[in-house]
Amino acid sequence: MSDCCLTKGDECSSEKESAAKPSCPRCGHAGRPVSTLTLKHQVKSQFLPAVNAGGFHFCPTPDCPVVYFSAGGSVLTTGDVRRPVTQKDPAQAPVCYCFGFTPAMIRDELAATGKSTVIERIAAEMKADFCACEIRNPQGSCCLGNVKAAVKAATAERAGLA
């Protein structure tokens, strides 16, 4: 777990990001570097040889099918990864890959109790050193930014229904 996950409370990366980020060849959005270890855990086995070349970046654009791309031209799409990706398939993907929290779980807790404790529960697990966001999260970094956005969206949705 990265220390910045606990101190900043939003997305962080264990790798330094360069000023000139490579862009996704399909949507043009700047990508975030992702470690080879993260990719090895995320892609289907037939794509492992491509992953070993390294230099991959994560594309966060929701309507772009590319999940990972390299400056060398390699592209891995939603069909090439083992599970749904939060940014690409928010209805099916978890918002927290370490502890399995989903948007539906957040909505259910809000409906039952009027508040969500997911962020606090994740923070407690992180302090116990049980998270591995850099490996389990397809974006290769802390998921708290995704979790906070999901809690905010579910809270706003609930407020609109009342």
LINHU-V592752 format. One record per pair of residues at least 24 apart in sequence whose ideal C-beta (glycine too) atoms are under 10 Angstrom apart, sorted by sequence separation. I is the first residue (numbers start at 1). J is the second residue. D is the distance in Angstrom with one decimal. If there is no record, write none. Layout:
BEGIN
I/J/D
I/J/D
END
This chain:
BEGIN
14/38/9.4
32/56/10.0
33/57/5.7
34/58/4.9
43/67/8.5
50/74/5.3
62/86/9.4
63/87/9.8
64/88/7.8
98/122/7.7
123/147/9.9
31/56/8.2
32/57/6.0
33/58/7.9
42/67/7.7
43/68/7.6
50/75/9.2
51/76/7.9
60/85/9.2
62/87/5.5
63/88/8.5
96/121/9.2
119/144/7.0
122/147/6.2
31/57/2.9
32/58/4.9
42/68/7.8
50/76/7.1
59/85/9.6
60/86/9.3
61/87/7.4
62/88/6.3
96/122/5.8
99/125/5.8
118/144/10.0
121/147/9.8
122/148/10.0
30/57/8.1
31/58/5.7
32/59/8.7
47/74/9.2
58/85/8.8
60/87/4.9
61/88/8.5
62/89/8.8
95/122/9.6
98/125/7.0
99/126/9.4
29/57/9.7
31/59/5.4
32/60/7.2
39/67/9.5
59/87/8.3
60/88/8.8
62/90/7.6
98/126/8.3
119/147/5.9
29/58/10.0
30/59/8.9
31/60/7.8
39/68/6.4
47/76/5.9
51/80/9.9
58/87/8.5
59/88/8.8
96/125/9.1
118/147/6.1
119/148/6.4
29/59/5.9
30/60/9.0
31/61/9.5
38/68/9.1
47/77/9.9
50/80/8.8
118/148/9.3
28/59/9.6
29/60/6.6
30/61/9.9
39/70/10.0
99/130/7.9
116/147/9.2
119/150/9.7
27/59/6.6
29/61/4.6
44/76/9.1
98/130/7.0
99/131/7.6
118/150/8.1
119/151/6.3
22/55/8.4
24/57/7.7
26/59/7.6
27/60/9.6
28/61/8.6
34/67/9.3
43/76/5.9
47/80/5.2
98/131/4.4
118/151/6.3
22/56/9.5
23/57/8.6
24/58/9.2
25/59/9.1
27/61/4.5
34/68/6.3
42/76/8.5
46/80/8.4
47/81/8.4
97/131/9.2
98/132/5.9
116/150/8.8
117/151/9.6
22/57/5.4
24/59/4.1
26/61/8.3
27/62/9.7
29/64/7.0
31/66/8.8
34/69/9.9
44/79/8.5
47/82/9.9
96/131/8.6
97/132/8.5
98/133/6.1
116/151/4.9
21/57/7.2
23/59/8.8
24/60/9.0
27/63/7.7
28/64/9.0
34/70/9.9
44/80/5.9
97/133/7.1
100/136/9.9
115/151/9.3
116/152/9.7
118/154/9.5
22/59/10.0
24/61/6.7
26/63/10.0
27/64/3.9
29/66/9.1
31/68/8.1
39/76/7.8
43/80/5.7
44/81/6.9
45/82/8.9
96/133/8.5
98/135/9.0
99/136/9.4
26/64/5.3
27/65/9.1
31/69/6.3
42/80/8.9
43/81/5.6
44/82/5.9
97/135/8.8
98/136/5.2
116/154/6.9
25/64/9.8
26/65/7.0
27/66/7.0
31/70/9.3
42/81/5.1
43/82/6.9
97/136/4.0
98/137/7.5
116/155/7.2
17/57/9.7
24/64/6.2
26/66/4.9
31/71/9.4
41/81/9.8
42/82/6.2
96/136/8.9
97/137/4.7
115/155/8.4
25/66/7.3
41/82/8.0
42/83/7.8
96/137/8.1
97/138/7.4
106/147/8.1
110/151/8.3
114/155/9.8
24/66/5.3
27/69/9.8
39/81/9.1
94/136/9.4
95/137/9.6
97/139/9.4
101/143/8.7
109/151/9.4
116/158/9.7
24/67/9.7
26/69/7.9
42/85/8.4
94/137/9.2
103/146/9.7
107/150/9.0
111/154/9.3
24/68/9.3
25/69/5.9
98/142/9.7
99/143/9.1
103/147/9.7
106/150/5.5
107/151/9.8
110/154/5.6
114/158/8.5
13/58/9.6
24/69/5.4
25/70/9.5
93/138/8.3
98/143/7.1
101/146/9.6
105/150/9.4
106/151/5.7
109/154/8.7
110/155/6.5
23/69/8.5
25/71/9.8
96/142/9.9
97/143/6.3
101/147/6.6
103/149/9.7
104/150/9.9
106/152/9.8
107/153/9.3
108/154/9.3
22/69/7.3
96/143/5.0
103/150/4.9
106/153/8.6
107/154/4.8
110/157/8.6
111/158/7.2
22/70/7.8
23/71/9.6
25/73/7.1
95/143/6.4
96/144/8.3
99/147/9.5
102/150/8.3
103/151/9.1
106/154/4.7
107/155/9.4
110/158/5.1
11/60/9.5
22/71/4.8
25/74/9.6
26/75/7.3
94/143/8.4
95/144/9.4
97/146/9.2
101/150/8.1
105/154/9.5
106/155/8.6
110/159/9.7
22/72/9.8
25/75/6.3
88/138/8.6
95/145/9.5
96/146/7.4
101/151/9.6
103/153/7.5
104/154/9.1
107/157/7.3
111/161/9.4
24/75/8.3
26/77/8.8
86/137/8.0
87/138/8.2
95/146/4.6
96/147/5.4
103/154/6.4
106/157/10.0
107/158/7.3
85/137/9.2
86/138/7.4
87/139/7.2
94/146/8.9
95/147/4.9
106/158/9.8
83/136/9.7
85/138/4.6
86/139/7.6
93/146/9.2
94/147/9.5
95/148/9.0
84/138/8.9
85/139/7.8
95/149/7.8
96/150/8.8
103/157/9.6
42/97/9.6
83/138/7.7
95/150/4.4
41/97/9.7
82/138/9.1
90/146/9.1
94/150/9.5
95/151/8.6
81/138/6.5
86/143/7.6
95/153/9.9
87/146/7.9
90/149/9.5
95/154/10.0
78/138/9.9
86/146/5.2
90/150/8.0
86/147/9.4
86/149/9.2
90/153/9.0
86/150/8.4
68/138/8.4
67/138/6.4
68/139/9.9
67/139/9.1
68/140/9.4
58/137/9.5
60/139/6.8
58/138/6.9
59/139/9.5
58/139/4.8
58/140/6.1
57/140/9.4
58/141/8.4
56/140/9.0
41/132/9.1
41/134/9.7
42/135/8.7
38/132/9.9
41/135/5.2
42/136/8.8
38/133/9.3
40/135/8.7
41/136/6.9
42/137/8.9
43/138/9.5
38/134/6.2
39/135/9.8
41/137/9.6
42/138/5.1
1/98/8.8
37/134/7.6
38/135/5.7
41/138/8.8
42/139/9.6
37/135/6.0
38/136/8.4
42/140/8.5
35/134/6.7
38/137/7.7
39/138/9.0
41/140/9.6
34/134/9.1
35/135/8.2
38/138/7.5
38/139/8.3
39/140/8.1
38/140/4.1
34/137/9.7
37/140/8.7
38/141/8.9
34/138/8.1
34/139/7.2
35/140/5.9
34/140/3.9
35/141/9.9
32/139/6.6
33/140/7.6
34/141/8.4
31/139/9.9
32/140/7.1
33/141/9.6
32/141/7.0
9/119/8.4
9/123/8.3
5/122/9.3
6/123/7.1
5/123/8.9
14/133/9.0
15/134/8.8
6/126/5.8
13/133/9.7
14/134/5.1
5/126/6.0
6/127/6.9
12/133/8.5
13/134/8.0
14/135/10.0
11/133/9.4
12/134/9.3
3/126/9.9
1/125/9.4
2/126/9.5
1/126/5.7
6/131/9.6
15/140/7.9
1/127/9.2
5/131/7.2
11/137/9.6
13/139/8.7
14/140/7.8
15/141/8.8
1/128/9.8
13/140/6.8
14/141/7.4
1/129/6.2
5/133/6.6
11/139/7.5
13/141/4.5
14/142/9.3
1/130/8.2
2/131/9.1
5/134/9.3
12/141/5.5
13/142/8.1
1/131/4.6
11/141/5.3
12/142/4.7
1/132/6.9
2/133/7.3
10/141/9.5
11/142/5.8
1/133/6.6
2/134/6.7
10/142/7.2
11/143/8.1
12/144/8.5
1/134/7.7
9/142/8.6
10/143/9.7
11/144/7.4
12/145/8.5
8/142/8.1
10/144/5.8
11/145/4.0
9/144/5.6
10/145/4.0
11/146/7.8
5/141/8.2
6/142/8.8
8/144/8.3
9/145/8.2
10/146/9.1
4/141/9.0
5/142/3.7
8/145/9.1
10/147/9.5
11/148/9.8
4/142/7.1
5/143/8.4
6/144/8.9
9/147/9.8
10/148/6.8
2/141/7.5
5/144/6.1
9/148/7.5
10/149/9.3
2/142/6.2
5/145/9.6
1/142/7.9
END
